[in-house]
Amino acid sequence: MPDPRKITIVDEAAGKIANAGAVFFTDFKGLSAPKATELRARLRENNIEYLVVKKTFAKLAAEKAGVGDIQEYIDGQMAMAITMAEPSDPAKILTDFSKKNNDVPTITGIILDGQLLPGDKAKELAAMPSREALYGQLLSVINQPMTKLAAALKSPMSKLAQLLASLKEQKS
């Protein structure tokens, strides 16, 4: 008979995985306690939860959340970085932190929109602009044809006005 505390841990982790915008599996072997505290603080500032979970519990939680078998992505001393919002934020923080700390922690896998991805995709996610920046680019692209049309319609009118003004000056 399973321990009720363990069932609760798995259920809570499954709920977080199911509702997350992204989950990053990391191997933090070799990360000192002060560095781990620094990483947690940086993640917490961006509303990202960093959980150290037993591999068995993580595997059961992922299966319960409907993600599938994560066995190949959980290795070593495993922790999960869970974000409910922007998936690129934890990717940026974890890759930046890893570069500065001898490639520790290592991102071993990612759950993004219910799909399992290898950890090396984190660099691609980290390079992506934020959602707000993408919205800005989209609005710029949508607005550009209207701006050009307005300029094209305004141009003949301004040329006509300049021509009339120069004719008025010549006549007077």
C-alpha positions in Angstrom: 0.0 0.0 0.0 1.5 3.4 -1.0 2.2 5.9 1.6 -0.5 8.7 1.6 2.3 11.4 1.8 4.0 10.1 -1.3 0.7 9.9 -3.2 0.1 13.6 -2.2 3.6 14.6 -3.5 3.0 12.8 -6.8 -0.5 14.4 -7.2 0.8 17.9 -6.5 3.7 17.4 -8.9 1.3 16.0 -11.6 -1.0 19.1 -11.2 2.0 21.4 -11.5 3.2 19.6 -14.6 -0.2 19.5 -16.2 -0.8 23.2 -15.7 2.7 24.5 -16.5 3.7 26.5 -19.4 7.0 24.7 -19.4 8.9 22.2 -17.2 12.7 22.0 -17.4 14.4 18.9 -16.0 17.9 19.7 -14.7 20.8 17.6 -13.4 22.3 19.8 -10.6 25.1 17.4 -9.7 28.2 19.4 -8.7 26.2 22.6 -7.8 27.2 23.9 -4.4 24.6 24.9 -1.8 25.3 28.6 -2.1 25.1 28.4 -5.9 21.9 26.4 -5.6 20.4 29.1 -3.3 21.5 31.8 -5.8 19.8 29.8 -8.7 16.6 29.4 -6.7 16.5 33.1 -5.9 16.9 34.1 -9.6 14.2 31.7 -10.6 11.9 32.8 -7.8 12.3 36.4 -8.9 10.7 35.4 -12.2 7.9 33.3 -10.6 9.6 30.0 -11.5 9.4 27.2 -9.1 12.5 25.0 -8.7 11.7 21.6 -7.1 14.0 18.8 -6.1 12.0 15.7 -6.6 12.8 12.0 -6.5 13.1 10.5 -10.0 10.4 8.0 -9.3 8.0 10.7 -8.1 8.7 12.8 -11.2 8.2 9.9 -13.5 4.9 9.0 -11.9 3.8 12.6 -11.9 4.6 13.0 -15.6 2.7 9.9 -16.4 -0.3 11.0 -14.3 -0.2 14.4 -16.1 -0.4 12.7 -19.4 3.0 13.7 -20.7 4.4 10.2 -21.1 7.6 8.5 -20.1 10.3 10.9 -19.0 12.9 8.3 -18.0 15.5 9.4 -20.6 15.3 13.0 -19.4 15.8 12.4 -15.7 19.3 11.5 -14.7 21.7 12.3 -11.9 20.5 14.6 -9.1 17.2 15.8 -10.7 15.2 19.0 -10.1 12.4 20.6 -12.1 12.0 24.3 -13.0 8.3 24.9 -13.5 6.9 28.1 -15.0 3.2 28.9 -15.5 3.9 31.7 -17.9 6.7 32.5 -20.3 8.7 29.3 -21.4 11.7 31.3 -22.5 12.3 32.8 -19.0 13.5 29.6 -17.3 15.5 28.7 -20.4 17.3 32.0 -20.3 18.0 31.9 -16.6 19.1 28.2 -16.6 21.4 28.5 -19.6 22.9 31.7 -18.4 23.5 30.3 -14.9 24.9 27.1 -16.4 27.4 29.1 -18.6 28.7 30.9 -15.6 29.0 27.8 -13.4 30.8 25.2 -15.5 27.7 23.8 -17.2 25.9 23.1 -13.9 23.0 22.6 -13.8 22.5 20.7 -17.1 19.1 20.9 -18.7 18.3 17.3 -19.6 14.7 17.6 -20.9 11.8 20.0 -21.4 8.0 19.6 -21.3 6.6 22.3 -23.5 2.9 22.4 -24.4 2.6 18.7 -23.3 5.5 17.6 -25.6 8.8 16.2 -24.4 11.8 17.8 -25.9 15.5 17.1 -25.3 17.5 19.5 -23.1 19.5 21.0 -25.9 16.4 22.8 -27.2 16.7 25.1 -24.2 19.3 27.1 -26.0 16.8 27.7 -28.8 14.2 28.8 -26.3 16.6 31.0 -24.5 17.4 32.8 -27.8 13.8 33.5 -28.6 12.4 37.0 -27.7 9.8 37.3 -25.1 6.1 37.0 -25.9 5.7 40.8 -25.5 8.5 41.4 -28.0 6.9 39.0 -30.4 3.5 40.8 -30.1 5.3 44.1 -30.8 6.9 42.7 -33.9 3.6 41.3 -35.1 1.8 44.7 -34.5 4.6 46.4 -36.4 4.2 44.0 -39.4 0.4 44.5 -39.3 0.7 48.3 -39.0 3.4 48.7 -41.7 1.1 48.4 -44.8 -1.4 50.9 -43.3 1.4 53.4 -42.6 2.7 53.0 -46.2 -0.8 53.5 -47.6 -1.3 56.6 -45.5 2.0 58.0 -46.6 1.2 57.2 -50.3 -2.2 59.0 -50.0 -0.7 61.9 -48.2 2.2 62.4 -50.6 0.2 63.6 -53.7 -1.8 66.0 -51.5 1.3 67.5 -50.0 2.9 67.8 -53.4 -0.2 69.6 -54.7 -0.2 71.9 -51.7 3.5 72.7 -52.3 2.8 73.3 -56.0 -0.1 75.7 -55.2 2.0 77.5 -52.7 4.9 78.0 -55.2 2.3 79.2 -57.9 1.0 81.7 -55.4 4.5 83.0 -54.7 5.2 83.4 -58.4 2.0 85.3 -59.0 2.6 87.7 -56.2 
